[in-house]
Amino acid sequence: MPPPIPATSRLREFQDYWSGIGAEGVIPGRQHIQPGDIPGLLPYILILDYTNGQYRCRLAGTAIVEGLGQELTGRVLDDELLGSAFAGWFRRLETVRRQARPLSGEENLWWLSRSYRNFHWLCLPLASDGRRVDKLLMCIDWT
């Protein structure tokens, strides 16, 4: 199945970068990401570690922190953090991890009572060993 076509130019740039790193036929890993290659995208990026059935935010860009109104780095994504939106987000993240393929969509911050704040997102798999997804790389583009 081909990857989704992202809705915004920022997300297309993000997907193009991910598609161009690592070796052919393997899933890129965190070790392939060179922040200096994508300085304009860094404020919009999340890196999530997957361990023991949980996703922990390793890194949250400044635009994400500002948009959400809270720091995510070091926090576990759970119902305490995301409220009733957690179940839906967990399913999306699990789809990317288990199928090792990109997924994208459009949302708003209804769970923070900010339904006026829309964003497009793209979630990409990362695999340290090139096969087993152990991290997710997300880009959020506020509209």
C-alpha positions as CSV (number, residue, x, y, z in Angstrom):
1,M,0.0,0.0,0.0
2,P,1.5,3.4,-0.9
3,P,2.0,5.9,1.8
4,P,-0.7,8.6,2.3
5,I,-0.3,11.8,0.4
6,P,0.0,14.4,3.2
7,A,-2.4,17.4,3.1
8,T,0.1,20.2,3.6
9,S,3.4,21.1,2.1
10,R,5.1,20.8,5.5
11,L,3.9,17.2,5.9
12,R,4.9,16.4,2.3
13,E,8.4,17.7,3.1
14,F,8.5,15.6,6.3
15,Q,7.4,12.4,4.4
16,D,9.9,13.1,1.6
17,Y,12.7,13.4,4.2
18,W,11.7,10.2,6.0
19,S,11.5,8.4,2.6
20,G,15.0,9.5,1.7
21,I,16.8,8.4,4.9
22,G,18.0,4.9,5.7
23,A,18.6,2.0,3.3
24,E,16.3,0.8,0.6
25,G,13.8,-1.8,1.8
26,V,14.2,-1.2,5.6
27,I,12.4,1.1,8.0
28,P,14.6,4.1,8.9
29,G,15.6,4.4,12.6
30,R,16.2,7.3,14.8
31,Q,19.9,7.0,14.1
32,H,19.2,8.1,10.5
33,I,17.6,11.4,11.4
34,Q,19.9,14.4,11.1
35,P,18.2,17.4,12.7
36,G,20.5,19.8,10.8
37,D,18.9,18.5,7.6
38,I,15.4,19.6,8.7
39,P,15.7,22.7,10.9
40,G,12.4,24.1,9.6
41,L,10.5,21.0,10.6
42,L,11.9,20.5,14.1
43,P,9.3,22.7,15.9
44,Y,6.5,20.5,14.5
45,I,8.0,17.1,15.3
46,L,7.2,14.5,18.0
47,I,9.3,11.4,18.6
48,L,7.5,8.7,20.6
49,D,9.2,5.7,22.2
50,Y,7.3,2.5,22.4
51,T,8.0,0.3,25.4
52,N,5.8,-2.2,27.3
53,G,2.7,-1.2,25.5
54,Q,3.1,2.5,26.1
55,Y,4.1,5.5,24.1
56,R,6.4,8.0,25.8
57,C,7.2,11.3,24.3
58,R,11.0,11.5,23.8
59,L,10.8,14.9,22.1
60,A,8.2,17.5,21.4
61,G,8.9,20.5,19.2
62,T,8.2,24.0,20.3
63,A,5.2,24.5,18.0
64,I,3.6,21.4,19.4
65,V,4.2,22.5,23.0
66,E,2.8,26.0,22.2
67,G,-0.2,24.6,20.4
68,L,-1.1,22.2,23.1
69,G,-0.3,24.5,25.9
70,Q,1.8,21.9,27.8
71,E,5.1,20.2,27.6
72,L,5.0,16.6,26.4
73,T,8.6,15.6,26.6
74,G,9.1,12.7,29.0
75,R,5.4,12.1,29.4
76,V,3.5,8.9,28.7
77,L,0.6,9.3,26.3
78,D,-2.4,8.2,28.3
79,D,-5.9,9.1,29.3
80,E,-4.5,11.5,32.0
81,L,-2.7,13.5,29.3
82,L,-5.2,13.1,26.4
83,G,-8.5,12.5,28.2
84,S,-11.2,10.8,26.1
85,A,-9.1,11.3,23.0
86,F,-6.5,8.8,24.2
87,A,-8.2,5.7,22.9
88,G,-8.5,7.0,19.4
89,W,-4.9,8.2,19.3
90,F,-3.6,5.0,20.8
91,R,-5.4,3.0,17.9
92,R,-3.8,5.3,15.3
93,L,-0.3,4.9,16.8
94,E,-0.7,1.1,17.1
95,T,-1.8,1.0,13.4
96,V,1.5,2.7,12.4
97,R,3.6,0.6,14.7
98,R,2.0,-2.8,13.8
99,Q,1.7,-2.2,10.1
100,A,5.0,-0.3,9.9
101,R,3.5,2.2,7.5
102,P,2.6,5.9,7.5
103,L,-0.7,7.2,8.6
104,S,-2.1,10.8,8.4
105,G,-5.2,12.7,9.2
106,E,-6.8,16.0,10.3
107,E,-8.1,16.7,13.8
108,N,-8.8,19.5,16.2
109,L,-8.1,19.9,19.8
110,W,-11.6,19.1,21.0
111,W,-10.2,17.2,24.0
112,L,-8.6,20.4,25.3
113,S,-11.8,22.4,24.6
114,R,-10.1,24.0,21.7
115,S,-12.2,22.6,18.8
116,Y,-11.3,25.8,16.9
117,R,-7.7,24.7,16.7
118,N,-7.3,22.4,13.6
119,F,-4.2,20.5,12.6
120,H,-3.0,18.0,10.0
121,W,-0.7,15.2,11.2
122,L,1.5,12.5,9.7
123,C,2.9,9.6,11.8
124,L,5.8,7.6,10.5
125,P,7.4,4.4,11.8
126,L,11.0,4.2,13.0
127,A,12.9,0.9,13.6
128,S,16.4,0.8,15.2
129,D,17.0,-2.6,13.6
130,G,15.3,-1.7,10.3
131,R,12.4,-4.1,10.9
132,R,10.7,-3.9,14.3
133,V,9.1,-0.5,14.9
134,D,10.2,0.9,18.3
135,K,9.6,4.6,17.8
136,L,7.1,6.8,16.0
137,L,8.0,10.1,14.3
138,M,5.1,12.6,14.0
139,C,4.7,15.9,12.4
140,I,1.8,18.2,13.3
141,D,1.0,21.1,11.1
142,W,-1.4,23.7,12.6
143,T,-3.9,25.2,10.2
